[in-house]
Amino acid sequence: MYIEEFIVVIPARMASSRLPNKPLIEILGKSLIERTWNQVIKAVDKSKVFVLTDDIEILNHCNNLNINVVITSDKCLTGTDRIAEFALNFQAKYYINVQGDEPLVNPEDILKVIDCIKNEENLIINGYAKISKLEDYFSPNIPKVVFREDNRLLYMSRSPIPGNKKKTFSESFRQVCIYGFPYKALIDFSSRSTKTFFENIEDIEILRFIELGYDVKMVELSADSISVDVKEDIVKVIAKLNEK
């Protein structure tokens, strides 16, 4: 029996190799994690939203802002493993994962993923959007996705896919980091003590579900969000905020 129908979780960690201390970086007077939280609670009641971290500094920061926060193990292989650990103590039918580095995440996109997983309870849900810039297509920081006609994920890569013989950009799609996970899928995911083969090579955790035999349904979302992976992304976020 599930305690909740769904819970929204925001994994956050300080030890990012590309941008250390990322969740606490200040963007126009607010931390990255605070901006992400503020966007999420526009979609769902804050009682259903939890930041998950292994860092005391993030814990204290969230507590000071009255943000629900839970400490998890520092042994988790990925953010999804962190959610699985949380799920053992906070059981829900499914979990909506919004990455902690998405300060411009669209609340309507979160609601769309919630609706999708309600109708596709046995599937993992992940968002995607069309790539419009050549630099995004070739960026190793942006996972690109290819999927079947029924929107089931075929593969995801940091390399520029789909490609062609001329090695030029024609049409491609990028991952939007909002996910929907059924409880059982999370537990199966975390039963691994190591990353799966392609997950490890690409450093893309959604691939573990594919390698374990799960279907991942890709859902088209808006292109509003900017994932903060490197310093240059912060400049993009500030520019977008100034536009608004």
PyRosetta script that sets phi, psi and omega in degrees:
from pyrosetta import init, pose_from_sequence

init()
pose = pose_from_sequence("MYIEEFIVVIPARMASSRLPNKPLIEILGKSLIERTWNQVIKAVDKSKVFVLTDDIEILNHCNNLNINVVITSDKCLTGTDRIAEFALNFQAKYYINVQGDEPLVNPEDILKVIDCIKNEENLIINGYAKISKLEDYFSPNIPKVVFREDNRLLYMSRSPIPGNKKKTFSESFRQVCIYGFPYKALIDFSSRSTKTFFENIEDIEILRFIELGYDVKMVELSADSISVDVKEDIVKVIAKLNEK")
pose.set_psi(1, 131.2)
pose.set_omega(1, -177.1)
pose.set_phi(2, -89.6)
pose.set_psi(2, 140.6)
pose.set_omega(2, 178.8)
pose.set_phi(3, -74.1)
pose.set_psi(3, -40.2)
pose.set_omega(3, -179.1)
pose.set_phi(4, -128.0)
pose.set_psi(4, 154.8)
pose.set_omega(4, 173.1)
pose.set_phi(5, -71.7)
pose.set_psi(5, -46.3)
pose.set_omega(5, 176.5)
pose.set_phi(6, -148.8)
pose.set_psi(6, 155.5)
pose.set_omega(6, 174.4)
pose.set_phi(7, -132.9)
pose.set_psi(7, 140.1)
pose.set_omega(7, 175.2)
pose.set_phi(8, -99.1)
pose.set_psi(8, 129.3)
pose.set_omega(8, -177.8)
pose.set_phi(9, -123.5)
pose.set_psi(9, 145.8)
pose.set_omega(9, -179.3)
pose.set_phi(10, -127.1)
pose.set_psi(10, 93.6)
pose.set_omega(10, 177.6)
pose.set_phi(11, -67.9)
pose.set_psi(11, 138.7)
pose.set_omega(11, 179.8)
pose.set_phi(12, -146.9)
pose.set_psi(12, 134.2)
pose.set_omega(12, 178.5)
pose.set_phi(13, -141.7)
pose.set_psi(13, 154.2)
pose.set_omega(13, -177.8)
pose.set_phi(14, -86.5)
pose.set_psi(14, -25.3)
pose.set_omega(14, -168.8)
pose.set_phi(15, -86.0)
pose.set_psi(15, 47.6)
pose.set_omega(15, 175.1)
pose.set_phi(16, -74.2)
pose.set_psi(16, 129.8)
pose.set_omega(16, -178.3)
pose.set_phi(17, -70.7)
pose.set_psi(17, -31.7)
pose.set_omega(17, -177.6)
pose.set_phi(18, -87.6)
pose.set_psi(18, -26.5)
pose.set_omega(18, -178.1)
pose.set_phi(19, -150.2)
pose.set_psi(19, 83.0)
pose.set_omega(19, -177.7)
pose.set_phi(20, -57.6)
pose.set_psi(20, 148.6)
pose.set_omega(20, 178.7)
pose.set_phi(21, 60.5)
pose.set_psi(21, 26.0)
pose.set_omega(21, -173.2)
pose.set_phi(22, -53.6)
pose.set_psi(22, -47.0)
pose.set_omega(22, -174.6)
pose.set_phi(23, -59.9)
pose.set_psi(23, -25.8)
pose.set_omega(23, -175.7)
pose.set_phi(24, -100.4)
pose.set_psi(24, 3.4)
pose.set_omega(24, 175.9)
pose.set_phi(25, -62.4)
pose.set_psi(25, 132.9)
pose.set_omega(25, -177.6)
pose.set_phi(26, -86.3)
pose.set_psi(26, 131.5)
pose.set_omega(26, 176.9)
pose.set_phi(27, -125.2)
pose.set_psi(27, 107.0)
pose.set_omega(27, -179.1)
pose.set_phi(28, 50.2)
pose.set_psi(28, 48.9)
pose.set_omega(28, 172.3)
pose.set_phi(29, 90.3)
pose.set_psi(29, -3.5)
pose.set_omega(29, 179.2)
pose.set_phi(30, -133.1)
pose.set_psi(30, 145.8)
pose.set_omega(30, 179.1)
pose.set_phi(31, -70.1)
pose.set_psi(31, 159.9)
pose.set_omega(31, 178.5)
pose.set_phi(32, -58.3)
pose.set_psi(32, -45.0)
pose.set_omega(32, -178.4)
pose.set_phi(33, -67.6)
pose.set_psi(33, -35.6)
pose.set_omega(33, 178.0)
pose.set_phi(34, -65.1)
pose.set_psi(34, -42.0)
pose.set_omega(34, 179.4)
pose.set_phi(35, -64.2)
pose.set_psi(35, -40.7)
pose.set_omega(35, 177.7)
pose.set_phi(36, -63.0)
pose.set_psi(36, -47.8)
pose.set_omega(36, 178.1)
pose.set_phi(37, -55.6)
pose.set_psi(37, -47.1)
pose.set_omega(37, -177.9)
pose.set_phi(38, -61.1)
pose.set_psi(38, -34.5)
pose.set_omega(38, 176.8)
pose.set_phi(39, -70.9)
pose.set_psi(39, -40.6)
pose.set_omega(39, -177.4)
pose.set_phi(40, -64.7)
pose.set_psi(40, -42.1)
pose.set_omega(40, -175.9)
pose.set_phi(41, -76.5)
pose.set_psi(41, -0.2)
pose.set_omega(41, 168.2)
pose.set_phi(42, -78.2)
pose.set_psi(42, -19.5)
pose.set_omega(42, -177.8)
pose.set_phi(43, -97.1)
pose.set_psi(43, -39.9)
pose.set_omega(43, -176.5)
pose.set_phi(44, -136.3)
pose.set_psi(44, 159.7)
pose.set_omega(44, 179.4)
pose.set_phi(45, -62.3)
pose.set_psi(45, 138.1)
pose.set_omega(45, -174.9)
pose.set_phi(46, -63.3)
pose.set_psi(46, -17.6)
pose.set_omega(46, 177.0)
pose.set_phi(47, -66.8)
pose.set_psi(47, -18.5)
pose.set_omega(47, -178.8)
pose.set_phi(48, -100.6)
pose.set_psi(48, 7.8)
pose.set_omega(48, -174.0)
pose.set_phi(49, -117.6)
pose.set_psi(49, 130.2)
pose.set_omega(49, -178.0)
pose.set_phi(50, -133.4)
pose.set_psi(50, 132.7)
pose.set_omega(50, 167.9)
pose.set_phi(51, -85.3)
pose.set_psi(51, 134.6)
pose.set_omega(51, 178.7)
pose.set_phi(52, -114.8)
pose.set_psi(52, 125.8)
pose.set_omega(52, -177.2)
pose.set_phi(53, -148.7)
pose.set_psi(53, 161.1)
pose.set_omega(53, 173.8)
pose.set_phi(54, -111.1)
pose.set_psi(54, 11.8)
pose.set_omega(54, -171.4)
pose.set_phi(55, -116.1)
pose.set_psi(55, 128.9)
pose.set_omega(55, -178.0)
pose.set_phi(56, -66.2)
pose.set_psi(56, -34.5)
pose.set_omega(56, -179.7)
pose.set_phi(57, -64.2)
pose.set_psi(57, -41.9)
pose.set_omega(57, 176.5)
pose.set_phi(58, -67.1)
pose.set_psi(58, -40.9)
pose.set_omega(58, 177.2)
pose.set_phi(59, -55.9)
pose.set_psi(59, -49.3)
pose.set_omega(59, -179.0)
pose.set_phi(60, -65.5)
pose.set_psi(60, -40.0)
pose.set_omega(60, 178.7)
pose.set_phi(61, -60.8)
pose.set_psi(61, -46.0)
pose.set_omega(61, 179.8)
pose.set_phi(62, -66.3)
pose.set_psi(62, -41.9)
pose.set_omega(62, 178.5)
pose.set_phi(63, -60.0)
pose.set_psi(63, -38.8)
pose.set_omega(63, 178.9)
pose.set_phi(64, -65.7)
pose.set_psi(64, -24.6)
pose.set_omega(64, -179.2)
pose.set_phi(65, -100.7)
pose.set_psi(65, 6.7)
pose.set_omega(65, -178.0)
pose.set_phi(66, 59.1)
pose.set_psi(66, 37.7)
pose.set_omega(66, 176.0)
pose.set_phi(67, -96.7)
pose.set_psi(67, 130.5)
pose.set_omega(67, 176.5)
pose.set_phi(68, -60.9)
pose.set_psi(68, 124.1)
pose.set_omega(68, -177.0)
pose.set_phi(69, -140.9)
pose.set_psi(69, 142.1)
pose.set_omega(69, -179.3)
pose.set_phi(70, -130.4)
pose.set_psi(70, 133.0)
pose.set_omega(70, 175.9)
pose.set_phi(71, -82.6)
pose.set_psi(71, 132.5)
pose.set_omega(71, 176.2)
pose.set_phi(72, -121.3)
pose.set_psi(72, 173.8)
pose.set_omega(72, -177.1)
pose.set_phi(73, -64.6)
pose.set_psi(73, 149.3)
pose.set_omega(73, 174.6)
pose.set_phi(74, -87.3)
pose.set_psi(74, 8.2)
pose.set_omega(74, 179.3)
pose.set_phi(75, -97.0)
pose.set_psi(75, -1.8)
pose.set_omega(75, -177.6)
pose.set_phi(76, -63.9)
pose.set_psi(76, 133.1)
pose.set_omega(76, -178.6)
pose.set_phi(77, -69.0)
pose.set_psi(77, -36.2)
pose.set_omega(77, -175.8)
pose.set_phi(78, -145.9)
pose.set_psi(78, 173.6)
pose.set_omega(78, 174.5)
pose.set_phi(79, -62.4)
pose.set_psi(79, -33.4)
pose.set_omega(79, 179.4)
pose.set_phi(80, -70.0)
pose.set_psi(80, -36.0)
pose.set_omega(80, 173.0)
pose.set_phi(81, -63.3)
pose.set_psi(81, -35.1)
pose.set_omega(81, 177.2)
pose.set_phi(82, -63.3)
pose.set_psi(82, -41.8)
pose.set_omega(82, 178.3)
pose.set_phi(83, -65.1)
pose.set_psi(83, -40.6)
pose.set_omega(83, 179.3)
pose.set_phi(84, -61.7)
pose.set_psi(84, -40.2)
pose.set_omega(84, 177.1)
pose.set_phi(85, -63.2)
pose.set_psi(85, -43.9)
pose.set_omega(85, 177.5)
pose.set_phi(86, -60.9)
pose.set_psi(86, -39.7)
pose.set_omega(86, -176.2)
pose.set_phi(87, -62.8)
pose.set_psi(87, -27.2)
pose.set_omega(87, 179.8)
pose.set_phi(88, -64.6)
pose.set_psi(88, -27.4)
pose.set_omega(88, -179.1)
pose.set_phi(89, -107.5)
pose.set_psi(89, -18.9)
pose.set_omega(89, 179.4)
pose.set_phi(90, -127.2)
pose.set_psi(90, 81.7)
pose.set_omega(90, -170.1)
pose.set_phi(91, -82.7)
pose.set_psi(91, 131.0)
pose.set_omega(91, 177.3)
pose.set_phi(92, -137.9)
pose.set_psi(92, 166.2)
pose.set_omega(92, 178.4)
pose.set_phi(93, -66.6)
pose.set_psi(93, -41.3)
pose.set_omega(93, 176.1)
pose.set_phi(94, -153.4)
pose.set_psi(94, 163.0)
pose.set_omega(94, -173.5)
pose.set_phi(95, -125.0)
pose.set_psi(95, 134.2)
pose.set_omega(95, 175.8)
pose.set_phi(96, -103.1)
pose.set_psi(96, 119.9)
pose.set_omega(96, -177.7)
pose.set_phi(97, -103.6)
pose.set_psi(97, 120.0)
pose.set_omega(97, 171.8)
pose.set_phi(98, -114.3)
pose.set_psi(98, 123.4)
pose.set_omega(98, -177.7)
pose.set_phi(99, -64.4)
pose.set_psi(99, 145.9)
pose.set_omega(99, -176.7)
pose.set_phi(100, -72.7)
pose.set_psi(100, -4.9)
pose.set_omega(100, -180.0)
pose.set_phi(101, -109.0)
pose.set_psi(101, 32.8)
pose.set_omega(101, -179.0)
pose.set_phi(102, -118.8)
pose.set_psi(102, 71.1)
pose.set_omega(102, -174.7)
pose.set_phi(103, -68.3)
pose.set_psi(103, -14.4)
pose.set_omega(103, -179.8)
pose.set_phi(104, -112.9)
pose.set_psi(104, 17.6)
pose.set_omega(104, -177.2)
pose.set_phi(105, -56.0)
pose.set_psi(105, 136.0)
pose.set_omega(105, -176.7)
pose.set_phi(106, -82.1)
pose.set_psi(106, 120.5)
pose.set_omega(106, 179.4)
pose.set_phi(107, -56.8)
pose.set_psi(107, -32.9)
pose.set_omega(107, 178.7)
pose.set_phi(108, -65.2)
pose.set_psi(108, -32.1)
pose.set_omega(108, 177.3)
pose.set_phi(109, -66.9)
pose.set_psi(109, -38.4)
pose.set_omega(109, 177.9)
pose.set_phi(110, -62.3)
pose.set_psi(110, -45.2)
pose.set_omega(110, 178.9)
pose.set_phi(111, -63.1)
pose.set_psi(111, -35.4)
pose.set_omega(111, 179.2)
pose.set_phi(112, -65.9)
pose.set_psi(112, -41.0)
pose.set_omega(112, 178.4)
pose.set_phi(113, -66.3)
pose.set_psi(113, -39.5)
pose.set_omega(113, 176.8)
pose.set_phi(114, -60.3)
pose.set_psi(114, -45.2)
pose.set_omega(114, 178.8)
pose.set_phi(115, -63.1)
pose.set_psi(115, -40.3)
pose.set_omega(115, -178.4)
pose.set_phi(116, -64.7)
pose.set_psi(116, -44.1)
pose.set_omega(116, -176.5)
pose.set_phi(117, -72.7)
pose.set_psi(117, -24.5)
pose.set_omega(117, 174.1)
pose.set_phi(118, -64.5)
pose.set_psi(118, -34.9)
pose.set_omega(118, -178.5)
pose.set_phi(119, -89.5)
pose.set_psi(119, -15.9)
pose.set_omega(119, -178.7)
pose.set_phi(120, -129.3)
pose.set_psi(120, 63.2)
pose.set_omega(120, -167.4)
pose.set_phi(121, -62.7)
pose.set_psi(121, -22.8)
pose.set_omega(121, -176.9)
pose.set_phi(122, -97.7)
pose.set_psi(122, 4.0)
pose.set_omega(122, -177.5)
pose.set_phi(123, -109.6)
pose.set_psi(123, 151.5)
pose.set_omega(123, 166.9)
pose.set_phi(124, -82.1)
pose.set_psi(124, 138.4)
pose.set_omega(124, 178.5)
pose.set_phi(125, -111.3)
pose.set_psi(125, 138.1)
pose.set_omega(125, 176.2)
pose.set_phi(126, -143.0)
pose.set_psi(126, 147.5)
pose.set_omega(126, -177.6)
pose.set_phi(127, -92.8)
pose.set_psi(127, 157.2)
pose.set_omega(127, 173.4)
pose.set_phi(128, -147.1)
pose.set_psi(128, 161.1)
pose.set_omega(128, 175.8)
pose.set_phi(129, -146.0)
pose.set_psi(129, 157.5)
pose.set_omega(129, -178.8)
pose.set_phi(130, -72.1)
pose.set_psi(130, 139.4)
pose.set_omega(130, 175.4)
pose.set_phi(131, -84.8)
pose.set_psi(131, 128.7)
pose.set_omega(131, -178.5)
pose.set_phi(132, -112.6)
pose.set_psi(132, -13.4)
pose.set_omega(132, -176.4)
pose.set_phi(133, -114.9)
pose.set_psi(133, 136.7)
pose.set_omega(133, 179.3)
pose.set_phi(134, -58.2)
pose.set_psi(134, -40.2)
pose.set_omega(134, -177.6)
pose.set_phi(135, -63.5)
pose.set_psi(135, -33.1)
pose.set_omega(135, 178.5)
pose.set_phi(136, -69.9)
pose.set_psi(136, -37.0)
pose.set_omega(136, -180.0)
pose.set_phi(137, -62.5)
pose.set_psi(137, -37.8)
pose.set_omega(137, -177.0)
pose.set_phi(138, -94.8)
pose.set_psi(138, -4.8)
pose.set_omega(138, -177.9)
pose.set_phi(139, -72.9)
pose.set_psi(139, 128.6)
pose.set_omega(139, 176.6)
pose.set_phi(140, -73.9)
pose.set_psi(140, -9.9)
pose.set_omega(140, 179.5)
pose.set_phi(141, -85.3)
pose.set_psi(141, -8.7)
pose.set_omega(141, -177.3)
pose.set_phi(142, -115.5)
pose.set_psi(142, 110.0)
pose.set_omega(142, 176.7)
pose.set_phi(143, -67.1)
pose.set_psi(143, 130.3)
pose.set_omega(143, 176.5)
pose.set_phi(144, -100.6)
pose.set_psi(144, 148.5)
pose.set_omega(144, -174.7)
pose.set_phi(145, -123.7)
pose.set_psi(145, 145.5)
pose.set_omega(145, 169.8)
pose.set_phi(146, -127.9)
pose.set_psi(146, 141.3)
pose.set_omega(146, -174.2)
pose.set_phi(147, -145.8)
pose.set_psi(147, 163.3)
pose.set_omega(147, -179.6)
pose.set_phi(148, -73.8)
pose.set_psi(148, 174.9)
pose.set_omega(148, 178.7)
pose.set_phi(149, -64.6)
pose.set_psi(149, -24.8)
pose.set_omega(149, 177.5)
pose.set_phi(150, -92.3)
pose.set_psi(150, 13.8)
pose.set_omega(150, 176.3)
pose.set_phi(151, 72.1)
pose.set_psi(151, 13.4)
pose.set_omega(151, 172.6)
pose.set_phi(152, -75.1)
pose.set_psi(152, 134.1)
pose.set_omega(152, -177.8)
pose.set_phi(153, -65.6)
pose.set_psi(153, 131.9)
pose.set_omega(153, 173.3)
pose.set_phi(154, -94.5)
pose.set_psi(154, -48.1)
pose.set_omega(154, 179.8)
pose.set_phi(155, -163.1)
pose.set_psi(155, 158.6)
pose.set_omega(155, 177.1)
pose.set_phi(156, -136.1)
pose.set_psi(156, 138.2)
pose.set_omega(156, -174.5)
pose.set_phi(157, -149.9)
pose.set_psi(157, 151.9)
pose.set_omega(157, 172.1)
pose.set_phi(158, -81.1)
pose.set_psi(158, -13.0)
pose.set_omega(158, 175.2)
pose.set_phi(159, -78.1)
pose.set_psi(159, 159.7)
pose.set_omega(159, -179.8)
pose.set_phi(160, -73.8)
pose.set_psi(160, 99.3)
pose.set_omega(160, 177.8)
pose.set_phi(161, -126.4)
pose.set_psi(161, 152.1)
pose.set_omega(161, -8.4)
pose.set_phi(162, -69.0)
pose.set_psi(162, 149.5)
pose.set_omega(162, -179.6)
pose.set_phi(163, -108.3)
pose.set_psi(163, 179.9)
pose.set_omega(163, 177.1)
pose.set_phi(164, -147.4)
pose.set_psi(164, 172.7)
pose.set_omega(164, -175.2)
pose.set_phi(165, -63.6)
pose.set_psi(165, -29.0)
pose.set_omega(165, -178.6)
pose.set_phi(166, -83.1)
pose.set_psi(166, -8.6)
pose.set_omega(166, -178.1)
pose.set_phi(167, 58.5)
pose.set_psi(167, 39.8)
pose.set_omega(167, 179.1)
pose.set_phi(168, -113.0)
pose.set_psi(168, 163.3)
pose.set_omega(168, 179.5)
pose.set_phi(169, -90.3)
pose.set_psi(169, 122.1)
pose.set_omega(169, 176.6)
pose.set_phi(170, -115.0)
pose.set_psi(170, -63.6)
pose.set_omega(170, 178.7)
pose.set_phi(171, -152.9)
pose.set_psi(171, 136.8)
pose.set_omega(171, -178.4)
pose.set_phi(172, -156.9)
pose.set_psi(172, 167.9)
pose.set_omega(172, -178.5)
pose.set_phi(173, -133.7)
pose.set_psi(173, 146.1)
pose.set_omega(173, -179.7)
pose.set_phi(174, -112.9)
pose.set_psi(174, 155.7)
pose.set_omega(174, 176.0)
pose.set_phi(175, -71.8)
pose.set_psi(175, 139.2)
pose.set_omega(175, 167.4)
pose.set_phi(176, -109.3)
pose.set_psi(176, 124.6)
pose.set_omega(176, -166.8)
pose.set_phi(177, -82.3)
pose.set_psi(177, 61.8)
pose.set_omega(177, 166.5)
pose.set_phi(178, -123.9)
pose.set_psi(178, 129.9)
pose.set_omega(178, -175.9)
pose.set_phi(179, -128.2)
pose.set_psi(179, 157.3)
pose.set_omega(179, 168.9)
pose.set_phi(180, -125.4)
pose.set_psi(180, 123.6)
pose.set_omega(180, -177.0)
pose.set_phi(181, -121.4)
pose.set_psi(181, 123.9)
pose.set_omega(181, 167.6)
pose.set_phi(182, -67.7)
pose.set_psi(182, 152.9)
pose.set_omega(182, -177.3)
pose.set_phi(183, -55.8)
pose.set_psi(183, -50.5)
pose.set_omega(183, -175.6)
pose.set_phi(184, -61.0)
pose.set_psi(184, -39.7)
pose.set_omega(184, -179.8)
pose.set_phi(185, -62.4)
pose.set_psi(185, -38.6)
pose.set_omega(185, 178.0)
pose.set_phi(186, -63.0)
pose.set_psi(186, -44.4)
pose.set_omega(186, -179.1)
pose.set_phi(187, -64.7)
pose.set_psi(187, -41.2)
pose.set_omega(187, 176.4)
pose.set_phi(188, -63.0)
pose.set_psi(188, -42.4)
pose.set_omega(188, 179.9)
pose.set_phi(189, -56.6)
pose.set_psi(189, -46.0)
pose.set_omega(189, -174.1)
pose.set_phi(190, -82.2)
pose.set_psi(190, -4.4)
pose.set_omega(190, 178.6)
pose.set_phi(191, -71.3)
pose.set_psi(191, -15.0)
pose.set_omega(191, 177.1)
pose.set_phi(192, -77.3)
pose.set_psi(192, 137.1)
pose.set_omega(192, 177.2)
pose.set_phi(193, -90.4)
pose.set_psi(193, -11.7)
pose.set_omega(193, 177.7)
pose.set_phi(194, -136.9)
pose.set_psi(194, 162.5)
pose.set_omega(194, 175.0)
pose.set_phi(195, -69.1)
pose.set_psi(195, 151.7)
pose.set_omega(195, 176.2)
pose.set_phi(196, -75.0)
pose.set_psi(196, 169.7)
pose.set_omega(196, -169.4)
pose.set_phi(197, -57.6)
pose.set_psi(197, -57.9)
pose.set_omega(197, -176.4)
pose.set_phi(198, -74.5)
pose.set_psi(198, -32.7)
pose.set_omega(198, 174.2)
pose.set_phi(199, -55.8)
pose.set_psi(199, -43.9)
pose.set_omega(199, -177.8)
pose.set_phi(200, -67.7)
pose.set_psi(200, -41.7)
pose.set_omega(200, -179.2)
pose.set_phi(201, -66.0)
pose.set_psi(201, -47.7)
pose.set_omega(201, -174.4)
pose.set_phi(202, -83.3)
pose.set_psi(202, -20.0)
pose.set_omega(202, -171.3)
pose.set_phi(203, 57.8)
pose.set_psi(203, 48.3)
pose.set_omega(203, 177.7)
pose.set_phi(204, -132.1)
pose.set_psi(204, 108.5)
pose.set_omega(204, -170.5)
pose.set_phi(205, -71.1)
pose.set_psi(205, -24.1)
pose.set_omega(205, -179.8)
pose.set_phi(206, -61.7)
pose.set_psi(206, -23.9)
pose.set_omega(206, 179.4)
pose.set_phi(207, -65.2)
pose.set_psi(207, -24.4)
pose.set_omega(207, 179.0)
pose.set_phi(208, -61.7)
pose.set_psi(208, -38.9)
pose.set_omega(208, 177.8)
pose.set_phi(209, -61.3)
pose.set_psi(209, -43.9)
pose.set_omega(209, 178.5)
pose.set_phi(210, -60.5)
pose.set_psi(210, -45.2)
pose.set_omega(210, -177.7)
pose.set_phi(211, -69.1)
pose.set_psi(211, -23.7)
pose.set_omega(211, 177.0)
pose.set_phi(212, -87.9)
pose.set_psi(212, -0.9)
pose.set_omega(212, 175.3)
pose.set_phi(213, 97.8)
pose.set_psi(213, 7.4)
pose.set_omega(213, 178.0)
pose.set_phi(214, -84.4)
pose.set_psi(214, 148.9)
pose.set_omega(214, 170.7)
pose.set_phi(215, -88.4)
pose.set_psi(215, 138.3)
pose.set_omega(215, 175.5)
pose.set_phi(216, -117.3)
pose.set_psi(216, 119.1)
pose.set_omega(216, 179.3)
pose.set_phi(217, -93.3)
pose.set_psi(217, 124.0)
pose.set_omega(217, 179.2)
pose.set_phi(218, -89.1)
pose.set_psi(218, 132.3)
pose.set_omega(218, -177.0)
pose.set_phi(219, -120.5)
pose.set_psi(219, 127.8)
pose.set_omega(219, -178.3)
pose.set_phi(220, -71.2)
pose.set_psi(220, 127.3)
pose.set_omega(220, 178.6)
pose.set_phi(221, -121.2)
pose.set_psi(221, 178.4)
pose.set_omega(221, 179.6)
pose.set_phi(222, -71.5)
pose.set_psi(222, 164.8)
pose.set_omega(222, 179.0)
pose.set_phi(223, -98.6)
pose.set_psi(223, 19.3)
pose.set_omega(223, -175.6)
pose.set_phi(224, -67.2)
pose.set_psi(224, -37.2)
pose.set_omega(224, -169.7)
pose.set_phi(225, -72.0)
pose.set_psi(225, 145.5)
pose.set_omega(225, 173.2)
pose.set_phi(226, -126.0)
pose.set_psi(226, 113.3)
pose.set_omega(226, 178.6)
pose.set_phi(227, -76.4)
pose.set_psi(227, 129.0)
pose.set_omega(227, -178.4)
pose.set_phi(228, -91.0)
pose.set_psi(228, 104.8)
pose.set_omega(228, -179.9)
pose.set_phi(229, -113.6)
pose.set_psi(229, -32.7)
pose.set_omega(229, -179.0)
pose.set_phi(230, -136.3)
pose.set_psi(230, 169.3)
pose.set_omega(230, -176.4)
pose.set_phi(231, -56.4)
pose.set_psi(231, -36.5)
pose.set_omega(231, -178.4)
pose.set_phi(232, -61.2)
pose.set_psi(232, -28.5)
pose.set_omega(232, 179.6)
pose.set_phi(233, -67.7)
pose.set_psi(233, -31.6)
pose.set_omega(233, 178.4)
pose.set_phi(234, -63.5)
pose.set_psi(234, -39.8)
pose.set_omega(234, 177.4)
pose.set_phi(235, -61.2)
pose.set_psi(235, -40.7)
pose.set_omega(235, 178.9)
pose.set_phi(236, -64.5)
pose.set_psi(236, -41.5)
pose.set_omega(236, -179.9)
pose.set_phi(237, -64.3)
pose.set_psi(237, -44.7)
pose.set_omega(237, 179.5)
pose.set_phi(238, -61.2)
pose.set_psi(238, -41.8)
pose.set_omega(238, 178.0)
pose.set_phi(239, -61.5)
pose.set_psi(239, -40.7)
pose.set_omega(239, 179.6)
pose.set_phi(240, -66.8)
pose.set_psi(240, -41.6)
pose.set_omega(240, 178.2)
pose.set_phi(241, -64.4)
pose.set_psi(241, -38.3)
pose.set_omega(241, 179.1)
pose.set_phi(242, -67.4)
pose.set_psi(242, -31.5)
pose.set_omega(242, 175.8)
pose.set_phi(243, -62.2)
pose.set_psi(243, -38.8)
pose.set_omega(243, -177.7)
pose.set_phi(244, -75.0)
pose.dump_pdb("model.pdb")
